[in-house]
Amino acid sequence: MFFHMKELQYNAKPDRPDPVYAKKLQEVLGGQFGEITVMMQYLFQGWNCRGEEKYRDMLLDIGTEEIAHVEMLATMIAQLLDDAPVEEQEQAAKDPVIGAVMGGMNPQHAIVSGLGATPTDSAGYPFNARYTIASGNLLADFRANLNAESQGRLQVVRLYEMTDDKGVRDMLSWLIARDTMHQNQWMAAIEELEQKQKPLVPSTFNQKYEKQEVSYSFMNYSLGEESSTGRWAKGKSMDGQGNFEYIQEPKALGQKPILKPAPGYIHGTPPT
């Protein structure tokens, strides 16, 4: 059960209309790493959580906050679309909305949503539930969450640099700060889980059943050798269970595939 407060979590008021920027802002609303994605991802992880209660509570805390971020962005986009201006070079367009569309506005903002936000990305592609990850494995999910927050913060920072609107920048500065917290939050949760269990996912699989002779081998499949200088090529493995080795010229160990002809084909030739 959710409670809605009429006040936004933080201000979402632009200084002036900008329908073209509204189209850009759709990316961090309905894009792959947008607020709708993390909102759904965290809530479903929380609802499906079978681990310690503190993890479920934390997931639902942050998932609920992301609902507020969706509302803030939707509100900002709607206001950026208010009184959408006509570009000077488009005098033929008498209707200000039509003029804005011609100037780069998302046409669906005018045609479909009535100058409101939509659950789509900046290219108009609809939000896809497949963007979300809720595997039931907390460590795997928290790593996915850290990636989502990293990509999301990167995109918001880029959008911050694409505008000089003080009102928009004020809201984005809030979202950037919250993404700073959320990245730190997931790093803290990941560190805590890695101290409780092996860092590999899943930690329950007995490694004696994997081909251990290649478990910690970095194989160089390119002409360069620069990768040999990385932390992943020598020293103790990150899970502490082995030592990295660098293989300069890995050999193919499998068979050469020879498949039987498909039914209706003779020696690979289609029937006449």
C-alpha angles and dihedrals in degrees: 000000000000131000120211123211117202092224117080119240087246138356118292106181123129122208093231142359117278114170093179091056089046087062091052092048090058088077094070090043105048105005127109092273097029130123095267089057096051091041091056093039096053095042094051091045088052096046090048095042115129096171131087115330092241090065093050091048092048092050092051091046093056094037090056091049089054089059086061090052091052089053092048093051093045089051092048093049092050091052093046086057094052113114091355105210128236116238113240093237091057100068091144090069105083095177110076092215092052090048091053091050089053089050094058105284119144102262091214090063086066101032106035112020101034095238093317137119121272132205091253139102127252091276092052095254110147121247109267123211088215087075088073126085125204108153101159090243106108097203093049091046095047090052089051088050092053089052092049092051091045093052092041094052090047091055095046091050090051090050090049088058092049095065140049093196104127094207093052092045090050092057093043091051087058092050091047090052092049090049087053089056094044094051089051090046093055092044089053092048092047091050090050093051093045089056090053097046141008113294091235118096118255097025093187097070114103105237092210086080094060125078093266094184088075099031093105103024119121106207119206108217096167135071093250126087100197091103089068090075095062128105088247093064102059143018132034116344117248093248091052092234099107148353127269117242129190118224111198098189110022115198126224108251101182134084127267104257115243112175129195116248114268118252110282093025126102116205090338094305118123115242117258 
